[in-house]
Amino acid sequence: MPRARILNKVPRHAAIEVDLSAIIANTRAVLAACSGAEVCAVVKADGYGHGAVQVSQAALKGGATWLAVALVDEGVALREAGISAPILLLSEPPPDAMAEAVAAGLTPSLYTAQGITAARQAVRETSQGAWSVHLKIDTGMHRVGAHIADALSLAQAIHSATELHLGGTFTHFAVADDPGRAETAAQLELFELFLEQLEAEKIDPGIIHAANSAGVLAHLRAHRDLVRSGIAIYGLAPSVQLDSVVQLRPALRLQSEVSMVKTVEVNSGVSYGLRHVFNYNALIAIVPLGYADGVDRRLGLLGAQVLIGGVRRPMRGVVTMDQLIVEVTEGPSVSVGDEVVLLGTQGDDEITAQEWADLLDTITYEVVCGFSSRIPRRYVSSPQHS
């Protein structure tokens, strides 16, 4: 049988560079902005595509005291890497994953009666002491979390269970990235009313948290004991409206190199569908990155650019699975082996994830989370961010 090959063991002329000192600096910036609250760095989805273990270590160095993930497997991977900091599971684990979450010392979010029952059973099966859990309240996001009408009875169930300890209570905002909308204040008011109910019942809510990255930047009242910062840790603003509130530095740089340069004659089209047709003799460069790597197929049709030699050059035609085409007819000459920057800085210019997000009518979160494991991650440290 042929041997299975591990990705990234053979050199590839493309990479995602992650500046860990930018992660440290961004964490410090969030910490300075959050009114004395602790920082929980959200590192789900492999650290938003940056590498969960490396980002976690850098965020903790920058002052974060908690980490947060979505899946039990994500938390287990951090534990296996030697990370001992508290790790919050942002969603309730399914019943068959509760025991592993207990064994790994993860802190689950609970918000259903079934989840509480499963958590108690997992503790009994693993002979652990009382398991610290957080109660998640749905105050208006209408995704996961306990309905406000059910929240008090669930809090009472956790409080009275000998196997569990209510270590925290939290909610999640739906529109905090748009400071002009009133729903965030309404969510926060509903959350605070619930906290008053807990106080009346003499139930300690534990660590209180509500603010995501947008909440940190735009909603001071939401900071409470802990803030959960995801996108800002990676140096990206939660929205255009919040872009300059705190100085952040993008940590991710996507680069490749020119693999081929060729001439395309007048009236010729390029790439699948021949959707970009030159009305002059053109010079193009081929770059070995494509949509299988997370470079959206539409970018070449929407005006996306890359940097070669510090000069912006336009993508042309559709991005294919493994390759994309850049026009280099004008400007300084381009040769095979020249560095190509798709996201990040080169010379005095920078192409940002927000540029891609604007072209694709999406958000920067989707852009950076979309890069596949085919692209090697390289970790660097810039002195200016130490």
Sequence and secondary structure as in RCSB ss.txt:
>XXXX:A:sequence
MPRARILNKVPRHAAIEVDLSAIIANTRAVLAACSGAEVCAVVKADGYGHGAVQVSQAALKGGATWLAVALVDEG
VALREAGISAPILLLSEPPPDAMAEAVAAGLTPSLYTAQGITAARQAVRETSQGAWSVHLKIDTGMHRVGAHIAD
ALSLAQAIHSATELHLGGTFTHFAVADDPGRAETAAQLELFELFLEQLEAEKIDPGIIHAANSAGVLAHLRAHRD
LVRSGIAIYGLAPSVQLDSVVQLRPALRLQSEVSMVKTVEVNSGVSYGLRHVFNYNALIAIVPLGYADGVDRRLG
LLGAQVLIGGVRRPMRGVVTMDQLIVEVTEGPSVSVGDEVVLLGTQGDDEITAQEWADLLDTITYEVVCGFSSRI
PRRYVSSPQHS
>XXXX:A:secstr
      TTSS  SEEEEEEHHHHHHHHHHHHHHTTT EEEEE HHHHHTT HHHHHHHHHHTT  EEEESSHHHH
HHHHHTT  S EEESS   GGGHHHHHHTT EEEE SHHHHHHHHHHHHHHT S EEEEEEEESS  SSSEEHHH
HHHHHHHHHH TTEEEEEEEE  SSTTSTT SHHHHHHHHHHHHHHHHHHTT    EEE   HHHHHH GGG SS
EEEESGGGGT  SSGGGTTSS     EEEEEE  EEEEE TT EESGGG EE SS EEEEEES  GGGT  TTGG
GTT EEEETTEEEEEES   SS EEEE SSSS   TT EEEEEEEETTEEE HHHHHHHHTS HHHHHHT  TTS
 EEEE  GGG 
